Each structure stands twice: as structure tokens, then as C-alpha cells.
Amino acid sequence: MFLLSKLKKFDYSIVVLLIGFSVICYGILYSATLNASEEFTGLHSKMLQFYILSFAVMVLVGLVDFRIFLKVHYISYAVGLLLLVLVYFIGAKYNSAQGWFSLPGGLSFQPAELFKLILIITIAAYISKRNQEHLRFLADFIPIVLLAIVPFGLVVLQPDLGNALSYFFIFMAAMWIGNMKLTHFAVLIAFLAAVMGTSLMLYNVYHDSLYTYLESHGNGHWMTRVDTLLFPERVDSSDSYHVDNAIQAIGSGQLFGDGYLKGDSTQLGSIPYAYSDSIFVVVGEEFGFVGSATLIFLYFFLIYRMIMVALSSDSYFGAMIVVGIITMYIYQIFENIGMLIGLVPLTGITLPFVSYGGTSLLINMISIGLIQSIRVHSGEVSE
């Protein structure tokens, strides 16, 4: 009866949304891998298994009082940091990034995905100790910067810029919502703007030398992705084919799309990683603007429900966790879709709940489990 009373407090509109995402994921993955090579066949069935497992994990996390993480956040941060260090030395390399641990059964685990949630919990725990008072510059802001910049650097070294940038945006959202003084926040923004402006100038001046260095270390594709967006005259068609083909495929869907299982660009292999990072192209080509807008609306509704959980929570720690998770989702959705329509540079990041990826789905479902736990346990214990 005790567990049943907790289950009744779940936000079942979120549960229904997740079921909807699982159906969308299954159908889109089937289409994206319809004519793929043998190693990619059956990914839709495998992802369904991941969904079933992740749903169970989500429910379990939702039943556990989220405040337990307030007591162990330093331990989880240390373990996560250790994993990021170890993967750099003994991890497996996929798509030029050494960021995965190989597991039995052909599975893999990406610690950078896990650390997003660890960072959210750690920063939320740190800020909640201030009890909504202004963050102090030396005693609060600087330690939080260090908490974020160390994993950021480790993930950049893999190199995995997509996940590293998620740490940055989680940090920025926490500073804004966490009651940082406006003067301090203005100085932070000015500093970041100066760094970005200087970096862009130096990038342009030393472009060729930097490219030669990165290419010699196997990371020349980073600059190609940036050049495709900022300096398209510096790249030829073979370097920008991913983005160019993605834009063309999404545009070909027009209003209602070419129809399910009729996406020639994705099914014939002209869009790399159509089953994972580029899965939005399949949606745009086969279901057009209406299908793409519907998917984005589902994300908006999910975020809206999470905002309502944050507003109804009597726990500052819980509310800060929700803020971090919402930021993580908004960044991933914007980055994944934006990179495929030419708004931002191409990075390796998944579309939440739709792209293929066991680690990504598991972390996303654990995050939703935390949201449910915050909803269920609000009012039970005072901090």
C-alpha cells in the first residue's frame, strides 16, 4: 500500500509522453535502418528492450526519496570524475572520440552522459546550501566553476564537444536560477563574450596552423564542422556533405513529408548516423513540417510538465535539480535539431528519447525518475 500510494503521485502525463516517445523511436529507427547493413538491422527491437529496462529504472528512481542524493553527491561526483579519467586511458574509441567503456554483449557505456546528471545533482546540492540567498563570489561561485570546468576539460579531451557544452549550459542555468548577483552574472557574461570574441579572432588568424596541428592528432574534423557554419568558403562539398544533405532531406519533406518508409535520403545512406545523431532528418523527410513540429511540441509539453513539478516542489534542492534537467533537455534538443538545419556546428549528440543509444536513454529515464521522485516526496521531509 505504501508503494501504491507513491505510484499514485506520479505525473502520468509524463509517463504517457514517454510511451509516445518509445513508439516514435521504434517506428523511426525501423525506417532509418530499413536498408542498412547487417550490423544496423534490428536496432529498433534492441532499443525497445532498452526502453523496457529504462522504464523499470525510472519507476524505481521515482520511488526513492531524491534527498538521498544530497548526502552522497560528493561521492557520486568523485566516482563520475574517475570514470571520465579512466575512459581516456582504457576506453573504446568510436567516431574519433575515446569516450566509451566496452561492456559484454556488444554493449557500451558513455560516462560523459552519466556525468551530466551527476553535475546537475552536485551543483544543485551546493546551491541549495545557500537557502536561496545570493551566491557569494569566492565561497560559492568559484567552487562551482571548478566543479564544472574539470569534467568539461576531460570531456573536451576525448574529444566530445557536444556533451562538454551541455556541462557549460547546465552551469550557466544554475548560476542564473541559483540567485547569483546580477552584477556578478553580468561580469560573467561580459567575460565569456570577450573570450568568445578573442577566440574567434585567433581562430581566423591562425586557422591553417591550427588545422595542421589538429589534423596531425586526428581531430581535424572539429575545424571542418566549425568552418561549415562560420566560413563555408573554406570547405568543399565533401566536407559539408552531412549538413548539406541533411538540410536538403528535411526540406524535401515540405509540409506533410514523403510518407513513412519513403525517406530516400536516409534509407539509401546519404545521411550518416540516421539512426542516432541524425534521426531528426528521418522525421523531417518522412513526416515534413507537421511531423517535425509535432515532435517539438511533445518536447515542449514534457518541459512544461517538468516546470510544473519544480514550481510545486517545496524543496529548493529538488527545484534546482529540475532546472538542471530541463536545461540539459533544451540544450540537447536545440543542438541536435540546430546542427542538422545549419544553425550550429555539427556535434555528436543525441535527440532525447528518439535517437538510438542505450546510455543516453538510461540517463534520460533516470532523470525523469528524479523528476517523479521530486513530485512524489515533496512535503514529506523538510530540509
N, C-alpha and C positions, 0 to 999 in steps of 0.2 A: 504493500500500500504506500510505503514511503517513496519508493522509486516511481510508482504510478503518479503520485501527486507532483513529483518533479517533472515527469514527462508531460503532464497536462499543461505545465507552464511554458513549454517550448513555443517558439514562434513558428507556427506551422505554415505560414505564408512563405517563410524562408525555405522550409522543407519542400514545399510544393515547387518552388523555384528551382531547387537543386535537382529534383526529379525531372523537371523540364529540361534543365541543362544536360542531364545524363542522356535523355532521349535525343536532344540536338547533337550532342557529342557522338553518340553511337551512329546516328544517320550520316553526319558529315564525314566522320572517319571512314565509314564504309565507302562513301563516294570518292573520297580523296585517295583511297588505296585500291580502287576497283581494278585498275590496270597496272598496279605497281608490281615490282619484282617480288619474288617469293618471300624475301626477308621482311616485307612490309604487309603481307597478307595476314588477315586475322587480327590486326591491331584494334579494330572496333570491338571484337569479342574480348580481347585482353583488357581493354580499357573499361569494359563493363564489369569485369572482375575487380579491377581497381576501385570502381565506384561502389560496388557492394561492400568491399572491405573498408573503404573510406567512410561510408555511411555509418557502419558499425562503430568506427573510431570516433566519428563526430558525436554520436549519441553518448558514448562513454565519457568523452571530454565534457559534454554538456551536463552530465550528472555529477561531475566532480566540482567542488567549490573552487572557483577560479582564484580565490585568495591564497590558495596553497602556493601559487607561483610567486607571490610576494615574499615568501620565506626562502625560496630556493633560486631566485633569479640570478644571483651571483654564480651559483654552481652551474646553472644551465648556460650562462654566458661563457664561463671558463671552458666547459665541455665543447660548446659550439666553436669557440676560438681555436681549440686544439684540433678539431676536425678540419677547420679551414687551413691550418698549418700542415697537417698530415696529408691532406689531399694534394697539396702542392708537390710533395715528395713521392708519395706512393699511389696517387690517384690515377685513374684512367683518363686518356685524352680522347675527346670527341669534338669534331669540328674545330680543331686547333686550340681548344681550351681544356686544360687539365683540371677538371672540377668535379669528377665523379669517382665514387668508390664502386668497383665491380662487386656484385653480390652473386651468390649461387642462383642457378636457374635462369641465367641470362638477364638478371635484373641489375639495376644500378641505383645509386643514391647520391644526390647532389646536396652537399652540406650548405652551399650558398643559399639554397631555397629555404632550408630549415632555419638558417640564421636570421632571415627576415623576421620571423615570428619571435625568435629569441631577442632580437634587438628591440622589437616593439614592447615586449614584456619588461625588459631591463630598463628602458628609458621611462616607461610608464611607472615602474616601481620607484625609480629615482625621483621623478617629478611629483609623485603622489605624497612623498615625504614632506613636501613644502606646504601641503594642505591648502592649495590654491593661492598661496602668497606669491609675490613676484620672484622669479628666479634670480638668484644672485650671480653676478658675472663670474667671479673666481671660484666660489664654493659650489656652484651648480652648473653654469653654462660650460665652463672649461672641462670639467669631468665628463659631461655628456658628449662634448665634442670628441674627446678621446675614446669614449665608448663606441662612437660611430665611425671614427676615422680609421681605427686599426683594422676592423673587418673590411671596411671599404678598400683599403690598400691591398689587403690579402686577396680579395676577390678580383680586383683590377689586375693583379699579377697573374691570374690563372691563364688567359685574361677573360673576364666575363663582365663586360661593361654594363650589360642590361640589368643584372642583379645588383651590381655595385651601385648603380644610380638609384635603385629602389631604397637602399640604405640612406642615401642623401635626402630623398624626399620624405621618408619617414622621420628623419631627424628634423627637417625644416617644419613639418606639420606639428611635431611635438613641441618645438620651440614657440610656435605661434599660439597653439591652443593651450600650452602649458603655462601661459601667463608670463612670458618673457617681457621685460620692459620694452616699450616701443622704441626708445632711443637705442637700446642695445640691438633690437631687431633691425632697425634702420641702418645701423653701422654694419651689421652682418650682411645685409642685402647690398650695401654700397661696396663692401669688401669683395663679395662674390662677383659683383658686376665688374669691378676693376680686374679681378683675377681672370674672368672670362674674356674681357676685352684684351688684356695683355696676352693671354694665351692664344687668342685668335690672331693677333698681330704677329707673334713669334712663329705661330704655325705657318702663316703665309710667307714670312721672310725665310724661314729655314725648312721649307716644305720638302725640297729634294733631299737634303741631308737627312732629315728625319725619316723620310720614306726608305732611304737606303739602309738606315740602321734597323728600322722595324722589319723590313723585308728580310734582312740577314738573320733575324731572330724568329722568322716565321709568322710575324704579326702585321705584315703589310696590308692585310685586308681591312684593318681598322681604318687606315687613312683613306682607302678606297671608298669605304662607306661614308665617311665624312665628306670627302670630295664630291661624291654623287649628289649630296644635298646642297653643299655650300659652293662648290666650284665644279659644276658639271662639265665645264670646258676642259678640265684636266683629265677626265676619264673617257675611255672609249666605250662603245656599246657593249663589249664583252664584260666590262667591269660593272656596268649598271644594269645588266640584263634582268637581275632578280627584281629590282624595284620597277623597272620599265614594264616587264611582263606582268607584274602584279597589278600595276595601275591599269594596264590595258585590259586585263582579265576582269577586274572589278568593274571597270567602265562598260565592258561588253554586256554585263548583266542588266544594264539600264534600269527600268522601273521594277519589273517583276522577275527578271532573271531568265536564263536559258532553260530552266527546268531542272528538277532533281535528277542526278546521274548524267547530266548533259554538259558538264563543265569541261570542255575540251582542253583548255589550258592546263588545268590541274590534273586531269586524268591522263594526259599524254606526257606529263613530266616536265613541262616548260616552267613550272613554278617549283623551285626547290623547297623541301620540307613542308609540303602542302598539308601533311598530316599533323604537324606540330606548330612551329612558329608562324607559318603562313596560312593557317587554316581559315582565317577570315576571308582570304581570296576565294575559297570554295563557296563560302556563304554569299559573297558579293556576286560571283559569276552565276551561280545556280539559282539564287533567290532575289537578286537585284537589290535596289534601294529599299524596297519594302521589307525584305527578309533581313537585310543588314540593320535597318532602323529598328525592327522588332527585337533583334538580339540586343542592341544597345539599350533599348527601353527596358528589357529584362534586367540588365545590369543596373540601370538607374533605380529600378524598383527594389532590387536587392540592397543597394546602398541606402535607399530611403528607409528600409526596414531596420538596417543597422543603426542609422542615425536615431531612429525612434528608441532603440534599445539604449543607446548612450544617454539620450535625454531623460529616460525614465529610471536610469540607474542612480542609486544613492551612494555609489562607491566612486570616488574620484579615480582610483586605480583602475576600476573597470571601465569607466568612461574613456580614460586615456588609452587603454588597450583597443577599444572600439575605434578611436580616432586613428591609431596606427594601422589597424587592419583596413579601414576604409581608404586611407592614403595608399596603402600597398595595392589595393584593387584598382583604384583610379589610375595610378601610375601605370600598372601593367596593361590595363585596357587601352589607355591613351597611347602608350608606347607601341604596343603590338599593332593596333589599327593604324596609328600615325605613320609607322615606318613603311607600311605597305601601300600608303597613298602619297608618299613623298613629303610628309610633314616633318619627320625627324629621321636621323640616321638609322640605318638598319642595325639592329642588335638581336642577340639571341634571347628572346623572352617569350613565354607562352601566353596565350589568351586564357584567362582563368576559366576553369570548368569545361572548356571546349577543346583545347589543344591536347594532343596525346602527351602523356608524361605522368608516370606514377608518383614521383616525388612531389611534383608541383600540385597534383590533385590532392595528395595526402595532406600537405601543408595547408592548402586552401580549406580542406574539410576540418582539419584541426582548428583552424582559425574560426570557422563557423561554429564549431563546438564551443569555443571560448565565448563567442557571442551569445550562444544559447545559455551557457553557464552564468554569464553576467545577468541575463534576463531572469533565469530561474532563481538565483541566490541573492538578488538584490533585496535588502531589507532583513536578511537573516542574521547577519553579523555586522556589527559596527567596527569601523577601522580605528 
